[in-house]
Structures are given as C-alpha cells and as structure tokens.
C-alpha cells in the first residue's frame, strides 16, 4: 500500500446528495401543498350570507 488514496470531503461526493434529495423534494412538495390548500382552495362565500363548506351549504346570517 504505497499509494495514498485521496478521500474527498462528504459534500463533494455523489451519494450523500442522492440520499438527501429524496426527503428534500418531499418536504418542498409538502410546503407547496399546504400553501395551496390554505390560500387557493379555502372555503369562500358563494354569495352574501351563504357559506359552502365541502358539500354542505349554510346560511350564515338573515
């Protein structure tokens, strides 16, 4: 063993980045899904005094 092996630091190797990329992509997708659920598809009034929640429509005021 006269030759010395040059070992790269962990951040310059491929395997750690491949292992980190899966959970990182899932976390980003989760944040995007929560944002869309809260801001884009919230229950909005159908017209004044009526509120639709899912399939149920309720009158909120008379």
The first five atom37 places (N, CA, C, CB, O) and aatype in JSON, in Angstrom:
{
  "aatype": [20, 20, 20, 20, 20, 20, 20, 20, 20, 20, 20, 20, 20, 20, 20, 20, 20, 20, 20, 20, 20, 20, 20, 20, 20, 20, 20, 20, 20, 20, 20, 20, 20, 20, 20, 20, 20, 20, 20, 20, 20, 20, 20, 20, 20, 20, 20, 20, 20, 20, 20, 20, 20, 20, 20, 20, 20, 20, 20, 20, 20, 20],
  "atom_mask": [
    [1, 1, 1, 1, 1],
    [1, 1, 1, 1, 1],
    [1, 1, 1, 1, 1],
    [1, 1, 1, 1, 1],
    [1, 1, 1, 1, 1],
    [1, 1, 1, 1, 1],
    [1, 1, 1, 1, 1],
    [1, 1, 1, 1, 1],
    [1, 1, 1, 1, 1],
    [1, 1, 1, 1, 1],
    [1, 1, 1, 1, 1],
    [1, 1, 1, 1, 1],
    [1, 1, 1, 1, 1],
    [1, 1, 1, 1, 1],
    [1, 1, 1, 1, 1],
    [1, 1, 1, 1, 1],
    [1, 1, 1, 1, 1],
    [1, 1, 1, 1, 1],
    [1, 1, 1, 1, 1],
    [1, 1, 1, 1, 1],
    [1, 1, 1, 1, 1],
    [1, 1, 1, 1, 1],
    [1, 1, 1, 1, 1],
    [1, 1, 1, 1, 1],
    [1, 1, 1, 1, 1],
    [1, 1, 1, 1, 1],
    [1, 1, 1, 1, 1],
    [1, 1, 1, 1, 1],
    [1, 1, 1, 1, 1],
    [1, 1, 1, 1, 1],
    [1, 1, 1, 1, 1],
    [1, 1, 1, 1, 1],
    [1, 1, 1, 1, 1],
    [1, 1, 1, 1, 1],
    [1, 1, 1, 1, 1],
    [1, 1, 1, 1, 1],
    [1, 1, 1, 1, 1],
    [1, 1, 1, 1, 1],
    [1, 1, 1, 1, 1],
    [1, 1, 1, 1, 1],
    [1, 1, 1, 1, 1],
    [1, 1, 1, 1, 1],
    [1, 1, 1, 1, 1],
    [1, 1, 1, 1, 1],
    [1, 1, 1, 1, 1],
    [1, 1, 1, 1, 1],
    [1, 1, 1, 1, 1],
    [1, 1, 1, 1, 1],
    [1, 1, 1, 1, 1],
    [1, 1, 1, 1, 1],
    [1, 1, 1, 1, 1],
    [1, 1, 1, 1, 1],
    [1, 1, 1, 1, 1],
    [1, 1, 1, 1, 1],
    [1, 1, 1, 1, 1],
    [1, 1, 1, 1, 1],
    [1, 1, 1, 1, 1],
    [1, 1, 1, 1, 1],
    [1, 1, 1, 1, 1],
    [1, 1, 1, 1, 1],
    [1, 1, 1, 1, 1],
    [1, 1, 1, 1, 1]
  ],
  "atom_positions": [
    [[0.82, -1.17, 0.0], [0.0, 0.0, 0.0], [0.87, 1.25, 0.0], [-0.94, -0.01, 1.19], [0.85, 2.04, 0.94]],
    [[1.6, 1.4, -1.03], [2.47, 2.56, -1.12], [1.72, 3.78, -1.65], [3.65, 2.25, -2.0], [2.14, 4.92, -1.43]],
    [[0.62, 3.53, -2.33], [-0.14, 4.67, -2.86], [-1.12, 5.17, -1.8], [-0.9, 4.27, -4.15], [-1.75, 4.38, -1.1]],
    [[-1.22, 6.46, -1.71], [-2.18, 7.04, -0.78], [-3.47, 7.35, -1.54], [-1.61, 8.32, -0.1], [-3.46, 7.92, -2.63]],
    [[-4.57, 6.98, -0.93], [-5.86, 7.28, -1.54], [-6.28, 8.69, -1.12], [-6.93, 6.22, -1.14], [-6.21, 9.06, 0.06]],
    [[-6.73, 9.44, -2.08], [-7.22, 10.77, -1.78], [-8.73, 10.65, -1.54], [-6.9, 11.79, -2.95], [-9.48, 10.23, -2.42]],
    [[-9.14, 11.01, -0.35], [-10.55, 10.92, 0.02], [-11.16, 12.32, -0.05], [-10.72, 10.31, 1.45], [-10.69, 13.26, 0.59]],
    [[-12.21, 12.43, -0.85], [-12.9, 13.71, -0.99], [-13.75, 13.96, 0.25], [-13.76, 13.73, -2.27], [-14.19, 13.0, 0.89]],
    [[-14.0, 15.22, 0.59], [-14.94, 15.5, 1.69], [-16.34, 15.02, 1.3], [-14.95, 17.03, 2.02], [-16.63, 14.83, 0.12]],
    [[-17.21, 14.83, 2.29], [-18.53, 14.25, 2.03], [-19.37, 15.09, 1.08], [-19.27, 14.07, 3.33], [-20.15, 14.54, 0.31]],
    [[-19.22, 16.42, 1.12], [-20.07, 17.27, 0.29], [-19.63, 17.29, -1.17], [-20.08, 18.67, 0.83], [-20.33, 17.85, -2.02]],
    [[-18.49, 16.7, -1.48], [-18.05, 16.63, -2.87], [-18.3, 15.25, -3.47], [-16.57, 16.97, -2.97], [-17.91, 14.98, -4.61]],
    [[-18.95, 14.37, -2.71], [-19.27, 13.05, -3.21], [-20.74, 13.01, -3.65], [-19.0, 11.98, -2.14], [-21.54, 13.85, -3.23]],
    [[-21.07, 12.06, -4.49], [-22.41, 11.98, -5.07], [-23.43, 11.36, -4.13], [-22.36, 11.19, -6.35], [-24.56, 11.84, -4.06]],
    [[-23.08, 10.33, -3.4], [-24.06, 9.56, -2.62], [-24.78, 10.37, -1.54], [-23.37, 8.41, -1.96], [-25.99, 10.2, -1.4]],
    [[-24.12, 11.22, -0.79], [-24.9, 11.99, 0.2], [-25.96, 12.88, -0.44], [-23.96, 12.85, 1.04], [-27.05, 13.03, 0.1]],
    [[-25.66, 13.46, -1.58], [-26.63, 14.34, -2.24], [-27.8, 13.55, -2.8], [-25.95, 15.13, -3.36], [-28.93, 14.03, -2.8]],
    [[-27.54, 12.35, -3.29], [-28.64, 11.5, -3.75], [-29.54, 11.08, -2.59], [-28.08, 10.25, -4.47], [-30.76, 11.03, -2.74]],
    [[-28.96, 10.8, -1.45], [-29.76, 10.41, -0.29], [-30.53, 11.58, 0.31], [-28.86, 9.79, 0.77], [-31.63, 11.4, 0.83]],
    [[-29.97, 12.77, 0.23], [-30.63, 13.96, 0.78], [-31.74, 14.46, -0.16], [-29.61, 15.08, 1.02], [-32.72, 15.03, 0.3]],
    [[-31.59, 14.24, -1.45], [-32.52, 14.82, -2.42], [-33.94, 14.29, -2.28], [-32.03, 14.57, -3.82], [-34.89, 15.05, -2.48]],
    [[-34.14, 13.02, -1.96], [-35.49, 12.46, -1.83], [-36.3, 13.14, -0.74], [-35.41, 10.98, -1.54], [-37.37, 13.68, -1.03]],
    [[-35.83, 13.13, 0.51], [-36.58, 13.83, 1.56], [-36.69, 15.33, 1.33], [-35.93, 13.57, 2.89], [-37.69, 15.93, 1.72]],
    [[-35.7, 15.95, 0.72], [-35.77, 17.39, 0.46], [-36.88, 17.71, -0.55], [-34.42, 17.9, -0.06], [-37.62, 18.68, -0.36]],
    [[-37.0, 16.91, -1.59], [-38.06, 17.12, -2.58], [-39.43, 16.89, -1.95], [-37.87, 16.18, -3.8], [-40.38, 17.62, -2.23]],
    [[-39.54, 15.87, -1.09], [-40.81, 15.61, -0.4], [-41.19, 16.76, 0.52], [-40.73, 14.3, 0.4], [-42.36, 17.13, 0.59]],
    [[-40.24, 17.33, 1.23], [-40.52, 18.46, 2.12], [-40.96, 19.69, 1.33], [-39.28, 18.8, 2.97], [-41.88, 20.4, 1.75]],
    [[-40.33, 19.95, 0.2], [-40.72, 21.08, -0.64], [-42.13, 20.87, -1.19], [-39.72, 21.28, -1.81], [-42.93, 21.81, -1.22]],
    [[-42.44, 19.65, -1.61], [-43.79, 19.35, -2.09], [-44.83, 19.51, -1.01], [-43.84, 17.94, -2.64], [-45.95, 19.94, -1.28]],
    [[-44.49, 19.16, 0.22], [-45.4, 19.3, 1.35], [-45.69, 20.77, 1.62], [-44.81, 18.65, 2.61], [-46.84, 21.14, 1.84]],
    [[-44.68, 21.6, 1.59], [-44.86, 23.04, 1.82], [-45.74, 23.64, 0.72], [-43.5, 23.77, 1.87], [-46.62, 24.45, 1.01]],
    [[-45.51, 23.25, -0.52], [-46.32, 23.76, -1.64], [-47.77, 23.31, -1.49], [-45.74, 23.28, -2.99], [-48.68, 24.1, -1.72]],
    [[-47.99, 22.05, -1.12], [-49.35, 21.53, -0.95], [-50.08, 22.26, 0.17], [-49.31, 20.04, -0.66], [-51.26, 22.59, 0.01]],
    [[-49.42, 22.5, 1.28], [-50.05, 23.23, 2.39], [-50.38, 24.66, 1.96], [-49.12, 23.24, 3.64], [-51.47, 25.15, 2.28]],
    [[-49.5, 25.31, 1.26], [-49.75, 26.67, 0.78], [-50.98, 26.69, -0.13], [-48.52, 27.22, 0.02], [-51.86, 27.54, 0.03]],
    [[-51.04, 25.77, -1.09], [-52.18, 25.74, -2.0], [-53.47, 25.43, -1.28], [-51.94, 24.72, -3.09], [-54.51, 26.02, -1.59]],
    [[-53.43, 24.52, -0.32], [-54.64, 24.15, 0.42], [-55.17, 25.32, 1.24], [-54.37, 22.95, 1.33], [-56.38, 25.5, 1.33]],
    [[-54.3, 26.09, 1.84], [-54.74, 27.19, 2.69], [-55.13, 28.44, 1.91], [-53.65, 27.52, 3.67], [-56.06, 29.14, 2.31]],
    [[-54.45, 28.73, 0.84], [-54.66, 30.01, 0.14], [-55.52, 29.9, -1.11], [-53.35, 30.6, -0.22], [-56.28, 30.83, -1.41]],
    [[-55.42, 28.84, -1.84], [-56.12, 28.77, -3.12], [-57.49, 28.09, -3.03], [-55.27, 28.03, -4.11], [-58.39, 28.43, -3.8]],
    [[-57.65, 27.15, -2.11], [-58.88, 26.36, -2.08], [-59.6, 26.47, -0.76], [-58.57, 24.91, -2.37], [-60.24, 25.51, -0.32]],
    [[-59.51, 27.6, -0.11], [-60.23, 27.81, 1.14], [-61.72, 28.0, 0.83], [-59.66, 29.04, 1.92], [-62.08, 28.4, -0.28]],
    [[-62.57, 27.72, 1.81], [-64.0, 27.91, 1.62], [-64.3, 29.39, 1.49], [-64.8, 27.28, 2.78], [-63.95, 30.19, 2.36]],
    [[-64.94, 29.75, 0.41], [-65.27, 31.14, 0.15], [-66.78, 31.28, 0.06], [-64.58, 31.65, -1.16], [-67.47, 30.33, -0.29]],
    [[-67.3, 32.45, 0.38], [-68.74, 32.65, 0.29], [-69.24, 32.48, -1.15], [-69.12, 34.03, 0.81], [-68.63, 32.98, -2.1]],
    [[-70.36, 31.76, -1.3], [-70.97, 31.59, -2.61], [-71.65, 32.9, -2.99], [-71.99, 30.41, -2.62], [-71.52, 33.37, -4.13]],
    [[-72.35, 33.49, -2.05], [-72.94, 34.83, -2.2], [-73.14, 35.37, -0.79], [-74.32, 34.79, -3.0], [-72.87, 34.67, 0.18]],
    [[-73.59, 36.57, -0.66], [-73.72, 37.19, 0.66], [-74.63, 36.36, 1.56], [-74.26, 38.62, 0.54], [-75.77, 36.06, 1.19]],
    [[-74.15, 36.01, 2.73], [-74.94, 35.3, 3.72], [-74.96, 33.79, 3.56], [-76.32, 35.79, 3.67], [-75.58, 33.1, 4.36]],
    [[-74.29, 33.26, 2.55], [-74.27, 31.81, 2.33], [-72.83, 31.35, 2.3], [-75.01, 31.42, 1.01], [-71.99, 31.96, 1.64]],
    [[-72.53, 30.26, 3.02], [-71.18, 29.74, 3.08], [-71.2, 28.27, 2.7], [-70.57, 29.93, 4.49], [-71.98, 27.49, 3.25]],
    [[-70.35, 27.88, 1.77], [-70.27, 26.49, 1.35], [-69.06, 25.85, 2.01], [-70.18, 26.37, -0.2], [-67.94, 26.34, 1.85]],
    [[-69.28, 24.77, 2.76], [-68.2, 24.01, 3.39], [-68.28, 22.59, 2.88], [-68.29, 24.07, 4.97], [-69.12, 21.81, 3.33]],
    [[-67.41, 22.26, 1.95], [-67.47, 20.92, 1.34], [-68.73, 20.83, 0.48], [-67.46, 19.81, 2.43], [-68.92, 21.64, -0.43]],
    [[-69.59, 19.84, 0.77], [-70.82, 19.68, 0.03], [-72.01, 20.35, 0.74], [-71.11, 18.22, -0.18], [-73.11, 20.41, 0.19]],
    [[-71.78, 20.85, 1.92], [-72.84, 21.45, 2.73], [-72.87, 22.96, 2.52], [-72.65, 21.12, 4.24], [-71.83, 23.62, 2.57]],
    [[-74.08, 23.52, 2.29], [-74.25, 24.96, 2.12], [-75.07, 25.46, 3.3], [-74.93, 25.31, 0.74], [-76.16, 24.94, 3.56]],
    [[-74.57, 26.47, 3.99], [-75.26, 27.01, 5.16], [-75.52, 28.49, 4.97], [-74.44, 26.78, 6.44], [-74.76, 29.19, 4.3]],
    [[-76.62, 28.96, 5.56], [-76.9, 30.38, 5.58], [-76.34, 30.92, 6.88], [-78.43, 30.69, 5.46], [-76.69, 30.44, 7.95]],
    [[-75.45, 31.94, 6.79], [-74.76, 32.44, 7.97], [-75.49, 33.56, 8.65], [-73.39, 32.89, 7.61], [-75.38, 33.7, 9.87]],
    [[-76.23, 34.38, 7.93], [-76.96, 35.48, 8.55], [-78.29, 35.67, 7.83], [-76.13, 36.79, 8.51], [-78.48, 35.23, 6.7]],
    [[-79.2, 36.33, 8.54], [-80.55, 36.54, 7.95], [-80.75, 37.97, 7.55], [-81.64, 36.13, 8.92], [-81.81, 38.32, 7.03]]
  ]
}
